[in-house]
Amino acid sequence: MTTQLSIESLSVIAHNGIPVITTDLLAQLYGTDTARIRNNFARNKERFTDGKHYYKLTDYELRDFKHRVSLRDSVKIPVNSRALTLWTQRGAARHAKMLETDQAWEVFEKLEDCYFSQREKAIEEAPRKIRQSTAKQLIPLRQTAERLIATGMGNIYPDIWKLVHQRFDVEHIHQLPPDQIGEAIDYLEGLEGEWIGKQKQAVSLPISYPMEYFDQFKWMMGQKAFSAPWNYPANMLIPNGDYPNPLAHLLHDLRKAGYQVEAAQFQLLALQHHLEMFRHKVDRVERAIR
């Protein structure tokens, strides 16, 4: 496979202020196909470090990158692509070494001299944060934030807007592209879901099992049985309608309150069953040695 691209004429693609290259473009320049580049990466993934040899873009990072390079002829990104790998100079070198062809090495040397060396240009071409959304477009986002603040969520997240700025790497919400406004609303609503969950957890349930619970059984077991856990009679741990069973009662109350406690009930019953079987064996041994 030969390439019609001139390395000297390639426009620098930047990510995090350094020149990078896509898998498709690297394959075309090295005289191979994208499947081989991807397969080599998959088979030797331990030799690549994210952030050093490559960057994997997803979600809003990918959308922002697509927007920035959409007008460049040398960069072709499928519209429905959910992830994109960008190779740094070190990543491109690794691929040249794995291909081990004259064309790959010759192209890499040119990339070193004419492409990856343009770090200053890549930094200059890094997108500046500019106003991208109008006040009218931002109304739904503002309304969502104001609603959440009014519900008391501001007590947990005192600076909601700062969270949005950090999440989308902007200094002001006007810098959000219009197609990210919906995602920002979803992000805030996700925070609301977390807040509601915390509020529900904070609700006090009318369930209480203090040590005074055992007072009704002192006539049966004596005061000493409740002075320390190791003084509690083992036979009283076996299920019996007359014996104390605060754990079972607690789980029953939680289940009535709507909590899913089947696993806890299952384990408690298993513990009680095996304890009962153990007690039977001990009793048989004691009877045998009398």
N, C-alpha and C positions, 0 to 999 in steps of 0.2 A: 504494500500500500504506500502511495506517495502522497505528499501534501502540497497543496497549492498555496498554503499560507506562508507569508513572509514574517519571520519572527521579528525582524526589525520594525515592521509596521503595526505590530500588535498593540492595541491600547491596554494599558496596565489596569488589571482588575485588582482592587484592594479590599482587604478585610482586616479589621483591627489595625489599619495603618501600614500593612505590609502587602507586597505583591503576592497574589495567589493565582492558581490556574485550575480550571474545571477538569473533571475526568474526561469528558468528551474531547476537549481541546488538547489535553495532554496525549490522549490516544492517537488523535489525528496527527499531531506533530511527531510522535515517536514511531509512526508507521505501523500501528497495531489497531486493535478494536477495543471498545470500552469494556467488553466482557472480560478480556484478558487482564486489563488493569484492575477491574473489580475482583477477579478471581485471585490474582497475585496478592492483592490486599487482604482478602479473606483468609488465604492460606498462611499469610505471614503477619497477621494482625499484631502479634506480640512485638514486632519490630517497629511498629508505628505508635507514636504518642499523640493523642489529641491535643491540639494547641501548639504542637511543635512540628509535626510532619503534615498535619492536616487539620481542617476545621469541618465539622458536620453541622450544617445549618438546618433548622426546622422551625416550624411555627412562624412567629412574627419576624425572626431574623431572616428566614428564607424569603418571606414576602418583601421585606425591605430590600434585600439584595436583588431580587427579581426586578423591583421597581427601579433600582439604580442602574442596572445594566441592560434594561430592556431595549435600549436604542443601539446597542453595540452589535455589529454584524458577527463578530467572532465568538459571541457568547449566546448559545442556544440552550434555553432551559425549558423543558416541557411544562406546559401550563398546569397539569395535574400532578406535578412532582411534589412529594411530601417531604423530601429530604435532599440535600445537595452536599457533596463532599468537595472541598476546595483544598488543593495541594500547595504547600509552601515549597520553598527552594529545597529544603531537606527531604520533603516527601517526594518531589520530582526526581531527586537524585537516587532515592531508594528504588523507585520504579525503573529508572534507567539501568541500575545495577541488576535488578531482577530480570529485565528483558535481555540484557547483555548483547545488544546488537550495535553495529557501528552507527546506524542512523540515530538510535536512542542517545548514544553518548555524544555524537556530534551536535544533535539538537539541544541536549542539556547544556553543553558548553556555550552555545549561542544564547540559550535562555539565561544563563548566569551573567553573560556579558551585556545582553541587550534588554532583558526583561526584569529579572529578579534584582538587578542592580539599581533599578529605578525606585528605590524606597522613598526618596524625598518626594517624587512625583506622586507616589501612591498616597502619601500622607496628605499632600496638597489636594488630591482628588477625593479624599474622604468626605462624605456628604456633610454639609453644614446643616445645622438644625434651623429650619425656616418654618414660617407659618404655612400649614398645609390644610387646615380645616377652618371653616367659617364659624362664627358664633352661632348661627342657626343650626349648622350641622352638629354642634356640640351640645345643643339643648337637652337631648335625651340623657347624655352622660352627666351633665350638671344636675338634672332632676334626680337621677339615680343616687348620686352622691349626697345631695341635700336630703333625700328621703332617709338614707341610711344614718346620716348624722342626727336627724330628728328623732329616730327611733332609739337613740342612746348608744349606737355603735361607736360613736366618737370617744366614749369612755375607754374602750379597748384599743381602738385605732385612732389616736388623737389627731393624726395628720393623714387623712385618707388620700388627699391629693399627692402627697409625697410618695405614697405607696404606688400610685399610678405612674408617677414620673420614673420611679426606679424600675418598675415592671416593664415599661416600654422604652426606657432609655431616652427620655425627653426632659427638657427643662420646664416646659409649659404644655398644657393639654392642647393648645393651638398647633403644636408641632406634630400631633398625631395625624397620620394620613386618614382620610375619611373611611377607608376600608378597615381601620383598626378600632374605630369608635365602638362598634358592636362588640368586639373582643374585650375592650376596656370595660364595657357595661357588664359583660359576663364575668369578668374578673372581680368587679365590685360585688356582684350578686353572689359570687363564690365566697367572698369574705363575709357577706351577710349570713350565708348558710353556716359558716363556722361560728359566727357570733350567736346565732339562734341555738346552735348545739351547746355552746357554753352556758347560755341562759337556762336551757332545760336541765343541764347538769347541776346548775346552782340551786334549782328548786328543791326545797327540803321535803322529804317524804315522811309521812306520819308512821315511821317504822323505827322502833327502838327496842334493843335487847341489852340493857345494862346488867351488871352482876346481880342486881336486885331480883332479876328474873328467877334466880335459883332459890329465893326465900321460901317459895311455896313447896320446895322439895327437901328442906333441911330436916323436917321431921322424919323423912325416909332415909336420908343419907348421912345426916350429922353435919355439924359445923366444919369439922376438919376436912371433909371432902371438897370444900370450896376454898380452902386456905391456899392451895397451890395446884396447878394443873396435874402434877405427878401424884397428888393425893386423891385425885378423882378416881372412883372405882371403875376399873376396866369393864366390868360386866354392865355398868350403866350406859356404856356407849353403844350397846346393842339395841336395835329398834324395839321398842315396847311402848304400848300406849300409856303406861304409867311413868315411864322414865323421862327425864328432861331431854328435849331435842330442839334446842334453840336454832341450830343450823337449818334443820328442815323447815321450821316455822318461818325463819327469815327468807329462805328461798321461796316458800309458798307466798309470802306477802309480796315479794318482788315480782313474782309471776302475775299475781292479781293486779299489780300496778302497771303491767304491760311490758315488763322486761323479759328478755329471752334468757332463761336460766336452766334450760334442759341439760346442758353439759355439766353444770355444777351439781344438779340433782342426781344425774347419772353417776358421777364420781362419788358423791356422798353415799349413795345406796351401795355402790361397789365396795367402798371401804367398810361399811357396816356389815355387809355380807361376809367379806373375808375375815373380819374380826370375829364374827359369830362362828364361822367354821374353825378358826384358830382356837377359840375358847372351847369348842366341843372336843377338839383333839387334846387340848391340855387336860380337860376333865377326864377323858378316857385314860390318859397316862397316869393321872393322880389316882384314879380308881384301881388301876392295875398294880400300882406299887404299894398300896395299902396292905 
